[in-house]
Structure formats: structure tokens, C-alpha cells
């Protein structure tokens, strides 16, 4: 199956998760759910991500009647399936939504309101970045066999001094952290350390991506390291 075929399938799966398909498209989606999706790990994972996004976003806030103007915009957007197509165009966008929705919900339940507001603002920045027509979305490649490639993604807009790194990683070994490195012509500059929150990662790095040629994440001692160790986790080339 070609990349274009999978892209069309992803669009249908997004519409299915959002209940935004017409009768003909819904029938095609049901056929895919019965034939292709069970045997395709990529599509199965994508569908689960869409379902999680749809469910978690629905739980993030109580019901509230929108203003008349907002209501008209929402109806116009959903009736034209723009939302479903937007989600289906990029797995990176789905990953960003999933990370933001789950983290915000967990933080809300734990009562950390200030942190949730900060995370919400950062999630909005990520969504604005990955949905921009000029954005660069670069999936990481796994450096260890137990990790899946594509579980982490980098995104940025050329000309802006922000780099977003998001996705999922398991917790590092006890007493250790993950460290982000920016690479340029074989040299590395540290961009800080972090720990996943419930297995999820959402970072904003204040750097100019244009002057670097890639990003590396390694596992290091809790105090961090001056140079990347050989415990490489994922890497991405711009």
C-alpha cells in the first residue's frame, strides 16, 4: 500500500473518530475497520490516537452554550468536515492533540491549575505550529530496539525561534533523566533535561532551528551531562 493510500485511510479514520463522515464514507471506513486496520499496526495506532483525542477533549470542560457567532463558525467548520481533514493530514497533529489533551486532563484532575494553564498555552502553540502551511514536522527515529520510531516528533516554523518536541517516552532508569541536544556539524549543545509526565512529553525550546541540523535525546545522570553519552534514545535530522 502506498503512502497516498495510507494518507486517504488516515483521513477516513479521523472522520470516523469524530463522527464526521457521510453515508458513503462511513461505509468505506467500516470496510477498512474490518479488513485493513486490524492487520496494520500504523493504522491501528492512529485510530486509537484519534479516539483518545475525541474522548479526552470532550471531557476537558463542562458544557457551555457558545456565542451566536462562535456557534455559526463551529457548524460551518464541522459541516464541511474541515476538522476531520485537518486532523487526518498529519499524524504529527494527532500526536500533538493527544499529548495536550491527556496531559491537561491529568493535570486538571490533580488540581494543579497553574500548571494546566501553562500546558494549555503550550499545547495551543504546538497546534498552531503544526497546522501552519509552512511548518516543518520531523519525526524522530528510535535509537533503541524497544522504542518505536515516530513516537516523538519535532516541529518548528522557519524564521521563528521556537522548537517544539512532543510525543511519548517511557520513564528513564531510576536516578536518570532525558537530555535534549541540538546538533550542528557534528557538535552538540545541550538544551536541558526533562522527565516524561505519565509517559508523555511536550517541550518548547527557545532556539533558532535554522542554525542546527538535528536533535538528539539521550538518557543521562540526574545532574545532566556535558556531552551526549552512548545511551541514545531518539534522533531527528532537519
LOTOR-426708 format. One record per residue: residue in three letters; x, y, z of N, C-alpha, C in turn. Coordinates in pm, whole numbers, plus 50000, padded with zeros to 5 digits. Layout:
// residues N
alaXYZXYZXYZ/...
//
This chain:
// residues 238
unk500854988050000500005000050000500885012450000/unk500565022449917501385034249902501135044250014/unk502025054150022501865064850121500555072350098/unk500205074649970498975081749938497745073849984/unk497805060449969496695052150018496525053650168/unk497645053250240497575054550385497085068350426/unk497485078650351497025092050384495505092950371/unk494945086750266493495086750248492815079050360/unk493425067950403492855059950512492855067950642/unk493955075050668494045083150790492945093650793/unk492655099750678491575109650672490235103250708/unk489985091250655488735084450687488665080750836/unk489785076250891489795072451032489545084551121/unk490115096051083489875108251161488405111951157/unk487795111251039486385114251027485515104451103/unk485925091651101485175081351175485205084151325/unk486385087551379486515090151523485705102351563/unk485565111951471484845124351502483375123751461/unk482945112251406481565110751357481235121551254/unk482185123651160482025134451063481985129350920/unk481565116850898481525110950765480095110250713/unk479965111550579478645109150521478445094050506/unk477315089850453476975075550448477985067650365/unk478375072950249479315065750163480665064350229/unk481145075150288482455074650355482405065750478/unk481295066050550481165057550669481225042850631/unk480615039350516480665025450470482085021450436/unk482835030350371484235027450340485055025850467/unk484785034450566485515033450692485225020150761/unk483965015650759483615002850821484334991350752/unk484454992050619485184981650546486654981450588/unk487234993150603488634994050645488814988550787/unk487864991750875487944986951013487874971751020/unk487184965850924487044951350924488174944350851/unk488764950850750489754944050666491184948850688/unk491424961750674492804966750674493334970050813/unk492564977250892493064982551020493574971651115/unk492854960451133493344950351228494734944851194/unk495114944851066496404939251026497474949851003/unk497154962651029498104973551005498384980651137/unk499554978351198499864984851326499814999951318/unk500265005751207500285020251193498865025951200/unk497955019951122496585025051120495865022151252/unk496155010751314495545007751443495935017951548/unk497245021351552497725031151649497145044951620/unk497045048351491496485061351453495035062451496/unk494245051751473492845051851511492685053351662/unk493495046051739493415047351884493735061451929/unk494725067751861495045081551894493895090951868/unk493225089351753492075097751721490955095651822/unk490705083051860489645080351957489975086452093/unk491235085652134491625091552262491465106552260/unk491875112652148491735127152135490285131252145/unk489425124452069488005127952068487405126452208/unk487755115552278487205113352411487735122952514/unk489055125052515489645133752617489265148252598/unk489205152852474488815166652451487385169052497/unk486545158852482485165160252527485025161252677/unk486025156352752485945156452898486665168252962/unk487355176052882488205186452939487455198252997/unk486235200352958485485211753011484015208353018/unk483315215153106481875213253116481165219552998/unk479875216452986479105221852875478875236652893/unk478885243752781478655258052784478135262352648/unk477085270152646476495274452520477415284752454/unk477835282352327478715291952261477945304452221/unk478695315152194478055327052141477475324052003/unk476575332851958475925330551828476955329851716/unk477945338951718478955339151612479815326551616/unk480235322651738481035310651750480255298351708/unk478965297751745478145286451705478065285051553/unk477905296351484477855296051338479155290951279/unk480285295351337481595290951287481785275951309/unk481385271151426481535256951455480705248551360/unk479465252651336478605244951245479165245051103/unk479675256651061480235257350927481475248550914/unk482305248351018483515240451015483235225451014/unk482345221051102482065206751112481265201750995/unk480375209750941479565205050829480395203050705/unk481505210450692482355208850575483485198850597/unk483495192550716484485182350750485905187950754/unk486045201150770487385206750775488175201350894/unk487465199651006488155194851124488695180851103/unk487905171951043488345158251021489525157850924/unk489435165750819490545165950721491805171450784/unk491625182150865492795188050931493515178051019/unk492725170351096493335160151181494005149351099/unk493365145350988493875134150911495105137250830/unk495385149950805496505153550719497855150250780/unk497935149950910499255148150971499145140251099/unk499895129251105499955121451229500575129851339/unk501475138951300502085147851398501065156451468/unk500045161251394498995169251456498215160851556/unk497895148551517497175139651608497985137151734/unk499285135351716500145133051833500125145251925/unk500165157151867500145169251948498835170352024/unk497725167551958496435168052025496365157952139/unk496845145952113496795135552215497615139352336/unk498845144152312499695148352422499025159452503/unk498535169652434497925180852504496685176952581/unk495795169152518494535165552582494755157152706/unk495585146752695495785137752808496495144852923/unk497525152552891498235159552997497335169753068/unk496585177152990495705187053051494665180453142/unk494135169153097493115162253177493715157053306/unk494905150953297495555145853418495875157153515/unk496355168353463496695179553549495445185553613/unk494375185853538493115190953593492635182353709/unk492705169153694492265160153799493105161653924/unk494385164453909495265165554025495215179454089/unk494485188554029494295201654090495415211554065/unk496355208353974497455217553950497035227453841/unk496225237253879495595246053781496625254453708/unk497555260353779498535268953714499345261353611/unk499735249153648500495240953554499635237253433/unk498365234653457497465231153348497315242753251/unk497215254953304497085266653218498335268553134/unk499495266453196500745267353121500805256853011/unk500405244453045500405233652947499405236452834/unk498275242152869497275245252768497805255552669/unk498485265852722499045276052634500095270052542/unk500925261152597501965254952515501375245652410/unk500305238452448499635229752353499065237752238/unk498485249352269497955257952164499055262352069/unk500225265552124501365269452039501755258051946/unk501785245752001502145234251919501135232351806/unk499855233151839498825231251737498905241851629/unk499155254251669499305264951571500505262651482/unk501565257051541502775254651463502585243251363/unk502095231751410501995220151321500935221751214/unk499945230551238498895232651138499235243751039/unk500345250851062500735261650972501235255750840/unk500855261550725501275255850596502775255650573/unk503535263950645504985264350625505755256850734/unk505055249950822505725243350933506565231650887/unk507615228850962508445216950942508115207151054/unk507665195151017507335184651113508265173051087/unk509115169851184510165159851164510015148751268/unk509685136551227509605125551324510995121151369/unk511095117151494512345111651546512465096951504/unk513695092351490513965078251468514475072151598/unk513985060251630514385053551754515805048251742/unk516595050451845517965045451850518075032451930/unk516955028351994516955016052073515825007252024/unk516064994352021515134984851960513794984352031/unk513754987452161512494986252233511584998352213/unk512075008652147511275020452121510775020451978/unk509645027151954509075028051821509445041251757/unk509895040751629510145053051556508825060251535/unk508855073351540507635081151524506905084051652/unk507375078351766506725081151893507005095351940/unk508095101451888508445115151920508515123251790/unk508175136051799508145144751682508705158351719/unk509405164651624509865178451639509125186951537/unk508805199351574508105208251482508575222551504/unk508655230151395509035244251406508595251651281/unk508535264751294508245273451181509525280751142/unk509955279651019511155286850975511015301851004/unk512065307551059512045321751092511645324851234/unk511135314851306510755317051446511695309251537/unk511975315051652512985309251741512365300351848/unk511565290751802510995280751892511045267151824/unk511395256951901511385243151855510545235151953/unk509535228151902508665220151987509005205351970/unk509125198452082509415184152084508315177452164/unk507595167952104506455162152172506265147652130/unk505555140052213505305125952185505265117952313/unk505745105652307505705096952425507025089652442/unk507445088252567508655080852602508405073752736/unk508995062052754508915055652886509775063152986/unk509525061053114510375067353215511805062153202/unk512805070753224514195065953223514465057353344/unk515655051653350516035043453465516035052053592/unk515835046053709515845053653835517115061953850/unk516965074453893518105083253912518645089253785/unk517925087753674518395092953546517305101753484/unk517715109853386516795118753315517085117853166/unk516185123653088516445125352946517075139152924/unk517995139852829518635152552797518515155152648/unk518165167652613517985171652474519265178352425/unk519695174352304520895180052243520565185252105/unk521075197052072520945202751938522275200651866/unk522225195351746523445191951674523705201751559/unk524985204451538525405212951426526805208751383/unk526875203351263528145198951205528905189651299/unk528175180351359528805170351444529055174651587/unk528745186951621528905191851758527525193051824/unk527515191551958526245191352030526205202152137/unk525035208352150524765218152255523565213352333/unk523665213052466522555208352547521425218652547/unk520195213452547519015222052555518215218852679/unk518815211652775518145209052901517775194452921/unk517295191453041516875178053078515375178053108/unk514785166253106513345165353134513005151053174/unk511815149653232511205136753261509815136553199/unk509385125353141508025124553087506995125853199/unk505825130753165504705131053259503695120553215/unk503585109953293502715098753258503065093353120/unk504365093353088504825087952960504745097652845/unk504295110052870504105119752763505085131352775/unk505425137052658506435147652650505875159152569/unk506055171452619505685183352544506655194452583/unk507645197052499508705206652530508685218152431/unk509015230052480509245241552394510655246552419/unk511485246252317512865250652328513005264152259/unk513555273852330513735287252274515075287552201/unk515075283052078516275282551994515875285951851/unk516855288851769516635290951626516935277951554/unk515935270351514516205257351450517005258451321/unk516995270151258517665271751129519175270051140/unk519745272151257521205271251269521665257351314/unk520715248151329521055234551369520635224651260/unk521215212951265520855202851165520165190651224/unk519875190951356519155179651413519015180651564/unk518285170951620518055169951765518315155651808/unk518895154251926519175141151984518665141152127/unk518075130052170517675128252309518425116152363/unk519105118052476519855107352540519355105452683/unk519765094452744519475092052885520755094652963/unk520675103453063521855107953135521635107453286/unk522685109253366522515110353512521615122053546/unk521065122053666520085132153707520625146353695/unk521925148153711522515161453703522775165853560/unk522565157053463522845160353324524295157953290/unk524625158953161525995156553114526455168053026/unk527765169353015528335179752929528395175352783/unk528445162352760528475156752626527485145152620/unk526915142552502525975131252492526675118052521/unk526005109652600526525096352628526145087052513/unk526525074252526526165064652423524765058952444/unk524065063652546522685059152570521715067952491/unk521775066652360520935074652272519535068752266/unk518525077452270517145073052272516495075252135/unk516395087652092515815090851961516595102351899/unk516545103251766517235114051696516425118551577/unk516555131351541515845136951426516785145951349/unk516735145251217517555153751130516665163651057/unk517015176551063516225186850998516515187050845/
//
